[in-house]
Amino acid sequence: MSVFRIGLALGAALALVACGSDKPKPAALESYTPSLQQRVAWQARVDSVRFPMSMTVRDGRVHVAATDGTVVALRLDTGAEVWRASAGTALSAGVGSDGRHTSVVTTGNEVVTFDGAREVWRQRVAARVLTAPFVAGERVFVMSVDRVVHAFDAQDGRRLWTLQRPGDALTLAQAGVLMSFRNLLIVGQGPRLTAVDPLRGTVQWEVPLASPRGTNEVERLADLIGPAVRVGDRICARAFQSSAGCADASRGTLLWSRGSGGAQALGADAERVVGADASDRITAWRAANGDVLWSNEKLLNRGLSGAVMNGGTVVFGDGEGYVHFLSAASGDTLQRLPTDGSPVTGTPVLADGTMVVVTRNGGIYAFKP
């Protein structure tokens, strides 16, 4: 995990978590009796994925990007390739799509947008981008690590507006929150969930999901981690190393916030919000008020991914490529399936009964009941 210092320029990344021999040993996998039938419906492959890639599913297609600049659209039901394109250089963020226009960002800070497999424009932004672009309403929205939000015309790349606000000296070098709610653009601005008018770039409301505390800038860092998850009017997200919380986006008010240090995205359904903390202790909170429903320490230090809820199950990938299906009611293991042995990256996506995960080595795996 890294942070950036914001000033006249972006400084070098500072390590927050030490690496090496002191890293805790992953918990051994428990024995269990499978009580859920899941299968690998299809597999595909791209180059390695060594950036915070987010998949997008639109119109029955899943859009995936790779480190080398490859962007592919695959049929969600079969994995068949619909189209393939390339940004021509390495990527730092992606992939966003509305089904027609698909956008990624290069390590040179260029926003590259395709219409199908055809590149239609590219525009440079001033700072590094790690959050996948959000494409909607004939616009491409991009948020850089300095929390500046840019809006571009999806057709020709014209810059429509830029939202730049005073912020903290440090920002998290990880994908943040960039999504929609009804006719609003929702962005993470530090620990605040902020609603923006997508036509003008003006702030409509903001809700703090965390109250940063600490003796220095690093300890007070509490940027919201993407992707946030929406269920009805409720949007829930984790604030880095600080808390998990939910807001009522129809009213712009905080529903609840609970202390929980962590660095991966939450999963949620109408009843529960689930996520893993920094040591991979999994906690389920009641969605309505944040009361703790259960916790699970059986996957400690396994490098869990963000969570996704699938009916009565909650799903995590881990650092050894396993996909864990847990009971949403109790946290018990229902099923466990391997991929290619490399870490599951980002957060799994679920659409039309199909769940897709991507590994660091570029394996794409679709699971179905």
N, C-alpha and C positions, 0 to 999 in steps of 0.2 A: 504494500500500500504506500502511496506517495502523496505529497501535498505540493502545492505551488505557492510561492510568495508573489503577491501582486504588487507591482509598482509601475515604473515606467516600462518595464519589460518583465517577462516571466523568468524567474530564476531557475536554478537547477532543482530537480526533485530531491526531496529529503526523505529518507527511509523512516517509516514509523514503526515497522515491525522488523526486528532483527531476524536474519536468516542464518542457518548453519546448524551445528551439532546440538544446539540447545532447543531446537524445535521439538515440541512434544510428540511422542510416538502416537500414531493413529490407533484408536480403539480397534481391537480385533472384531471381526464380523461375527455376530451371534448366530447360533443355530436357530432355525425357525421352521415351522410347517407352513408352506405357502397356502394362503387362503384367498388369493386373488389371481385370476388368470389374465396375464398380459403377454403379448407377443411382439416381436419386432416385425412390423408390417413391411417396412422397406428400409434400405440403407443407401446412402450416397456419400460422396467425398469431395472435399475441396482442399486447397492448401491449408496449412496450419492456421489456427485462429489465436493469435497472441495479442489481441486487443479486446476491449470490452464490447464484443459484438452482441447486438440485439437482433433477433429474428423478427420479421413482420409477416403476418398472414393476412392476405387480402384476396377476395374472389377465388377461393379455393387454391391459392398458390402460397407457398412459403418462400420468402426471400432471405437469402443467406449471403454473407460476404466473407472473404478470406484475407489474410494478411497481405498476400501478394497483389491485391487489388481486384481479384475476381469477384464478380457479383452474379449470382444465379437465382433463377426462379424455378421452383420445382412444384409439380402437382402434389397437393397435400394428400390425396388419396392413394397415389401410386409411387410417388417419388420421381416420376418421369421429368426430364429436364424440358422446360418450356423455352427458356432462353438463357444465354450466358453473355456477359459483357466484362470489360476490364477498365478500371480507372487508370491503368498504365503505370501505377506506382503503388507503394505500400499504403495501407489504410490505418487510420487511427480510430475511426468511428463508423458505424453503420449497423444495420441498414434500415432506412425508413422508406415506406412505400404506401401509396394510396391505391395500388393496383395498376396504375398506369405509369406514373412518375416514381422513380426509385432513386434515392440519394444516399451517398456515402461521403466521407471526408478523408482526405489523404493526410499523411504525416507532414506534408508541406502546407497544411491548413487550407487546402482547396476543397470546396464543396462541389462534388461532381454529381450531376443529375442525368438520368437516362429515361428515355421514353421507350419502354420495352428494352431491347438490347442496344438501342442507338443513343449515344451520348448527345445531349442537346445543349448543355452549358456547364461551365465551371466558373466559380467565383472564389476568390481568396478572402479569408477572414484573418484578423490580426493575431489571434491567439490559438493555441492548440485546442482541438476538439476531441472529447472522449465519449460524449453522449450522442447516440444515434440521432440523425435528423428526424423530425416529425413532419410528415407530408399529409396535408389535408386542406380542403377548400381552395385548391389551385395555388397553394403556397407551400414553401419549404421553410421550416423553422429550424434554426441551428443555435445551440447554446455552447459556448466555449468555456474552458476551465476558469476563466475570470468572471463567469456568470453573466457575460454579455449575451443577449438574445438577439438574433438577426432573423428578419423575415425576407424571403426572396419570392419573386414570381416564379411559379413552377414551370411556366411555359418558356420564359426567356432569361431567367436569372436576374432580373432587375431587383436591386435592393429596395425594399419597400419601407422598412423602418428598422431602427436599432434601439434596443432598450438597455441602457447602462445605468446601474445604480450604485451608490456607495456600498461598500461591503467590507468584510473582514480582510486582514492582511494575508491570510492563508486560505486556500481552497483545496478541496480534495481532488486528487488525480484519479477519478473514477467516474463511471457513467452516472449522471444525475437524472432528475425528473423532468420529462418533457412529454406532455400528453394533452388530451383535450377533455373537456367536460361541457356537454351541450355546445353552446356557441362561444366558449371561452378556451383560451390556451392556458394550460396549467404548467408552471415551471417551478423548479426548486431554486430558491435564492438563499443559500446558506441553510439554516434550519427551518426556513419559512416556505410553506406551500403558497404560491402566489398565482392569482388569476389575472390574466392579461387579455385585453381586447385584441383579437388577432388581426383586426383591420387597421388599428391605429398604434398598437404597441403601448397602450396606457394601462396602468395597474388598476384593477377593479377591487380586489381585496387580497389580504394575505393572512395566513394562519401559522403561527409558530408551532411546530410539532415537538420542539425540544427547547430547553432553557440551558444553554451551554454554561458549564462551570469548569473552573480549573485555574491554575496559577500561571499558565503561559498560553501562547497562541495555539500550540499543538493540542493541549488538553481541552481547549475550548472549541476546537474544530468539530462541527456537528452538521456538515452538509447532508442534505437528503440524498439517499441512494436510490437510483432507478433500477428497474422500472417500478414506479408506484403501481398499486393495484386498485382498481375501481370496482365496486359492487353497488349498483344503484346510485344513490347520491353520496355514498361513502367512498372516500379516497384514503388509503392507508399507505404509509411508507416508513422506512427506518431512517433515523438520523444517525450518522456515523458515530460509533463509540458512545452513544448517548441514550437513545430511546427508540421505542416503536410507538406509533400513534396513528389516529384516524381523525379526519375532518369531515364535516358535513359540507360538501361543495355547493349544495343548493343555497345554503345560508352564509357560507364563508365563516364557519365557526368550528372551534376545536371540540371534538367529541371526547377524546381521552388521549393521554400520553403516559407511557410506563417506561421506567428506566430499564434499558437492555442494550448493553454494548454489543456492536456487531458491524459487519461490513458487507452484508449480502441482502438482497431484496426479500420482502415479505410475500407470502401468498395469503389469499383470503377467499372466503365465500360468505354467504349471508349470515352464518352463525359464528365463524371463527376467523381469527387472524393468526398465522403461524410463521415463525422464522427462527433461524439459528443465530446464536450470538457468536462472539469472537472465538470461543472455545468449541463451537459446534454443539452446544447444549440447545436443544430445540424446545421452544415454548409455544403453547397455544393460548391465546387470549380470547375472551368472549368479545365478539365484534361490536356489540352494543355499548359496552362500558369498560372494556379492558381488564376485567377480572381474569386471573390465571385459571385455565381449565386443566392443563396438564403440562408436564415437562418430560423430556427424554434425554438421557445422557449416554445412550448406547452407541452414538456415532461421534463421540468426542474426538476432536482434532483430525477429522477425516477430510477437511477441506471442502465443506458442503457448498453447493451452489445456492442461488436464490431458489425460493420455493414456488410451487404452483399447486393449486387445489384442483382436484379432478373428482367431482362427485363426493363420495365418502372417503377419498384418499388425499393425502398430501405427498408431493413428490419432490425429492432432492436428488441431484447428482453429487458425486464426490470426487476427491482427488485421485482416485484409482480407476475412475471410469465407471463405477457402479451407479445404477439408478435405483433408488430406494423408494418403495411405495409403502407408506405408513397409513395407519388408520387415523382419519381426521378426528375421530371421537376419543381415541385413547393414546395414540402415538405408537402403537404396537406395529411391528413389521408384518406386512401382508405379502410382499413379494420383493425380490431383488434380482436385477438383471444386469449383466455386464455389457460394456461397449468395447472400445479398443484398448483399454488400459491407461489412456491418458485422461487428465482431468476433464470433467464436464465443465464447460465454460459458460458464463452468463447465467441466464435463467431459462428453464424449459418453457416452451409455449404450448398452449392447448387450444385447439379449434376443431369444431365438428367431430368431437370424440377422438381425435388423434393428437397425441402429445409428441413433440419433437425436441430432441436435445442435440447439442453440438459439442464435440470434444476439442481439446487444444490441438490434437493432431489432424483435425479437419474431418472427422467422422460425423455424419449426420444420420441420426437414428429416429425412426418414427415408431411409436408404440401404440397398439390398439388393444382393447379387451378381446 
